[in-house]
Amino acid sequence: MMILIWFVTCIIFAFVNNLLGDSGHALELFAVLSGIALFAIHKLKNKIKLTK
């Protein structure tokens, strides 16, 4: 699970860095997108556990 979280975080970072570069809002966008991704992974993990 940790590898999945690390992989998703790296993809989000690369996307935000390419999109906004050195903009002041890049860190804010990275934080919001990371939070949404972690929430989605948590919900997906719970759904998978319930089906087993």
C-alpha positions in Angstrom: 0.0 0.0 0.0 2.9 2.4 0.8 4.3 1.9 -2.7 0.9 2.8 -4.2 0.7 6.0 -2.1 4.3 6.9 -3.1 3.6 6.3 -6.8 0.4 8.4 -6.7 2.2 11.2 -4.8 5.1 11.3 -7.4 2.6 11.5 -10.3 0.7 14.3 -8.7 3.9 16.2 -8.0 5.2 15.8 -11.6 1.8 17.0 -12.9 1.6 20.0 -10.7 5.3 20.9 -11.3 4.8 20.8 -15.1 1.5 22.7 -14.9 2.4 25.5 -12.6 6.2 25.3 -12.2 7.4 27.9 -9.7 4.1 29.5 -9.1 3.1 30.3 -5.6 0.0 28.2 -5.9 1.8 25.0 -6.9 2.2 23.8 -3.3 -1.4 24.5 -2.5 -2.6 22.6 -5.5 -0.2 19.7 -4.7 -1.6 19.6 -1.1 -5.2 19.5 -2.3 -4.7 16.9 -5.0 -2.7 14.7 -2.6 -5.4 14.9 0.0 -8.1 13.9 -2.5 -5.9 11.0 -3.8 -5.2 9.7 -0.3 -8.9 9.9 0.6 -9.8 8.0 -2.6 -7.1 5.3 -1.8 -8.5 5.0 1.7 -12.0 4.5 0.5 -10.9 2.0 -2.2 -8.9 0.1 0.4 -12.0 -0.2 2.7 -14.2 -1.4 -0.2 -11.6 -4.1 -1.1 -11.5 -5.2 2.6 -15.3 -5.5 2.8 -15.5 -7.8 -0.2 -12.9 -10.3 1.0 
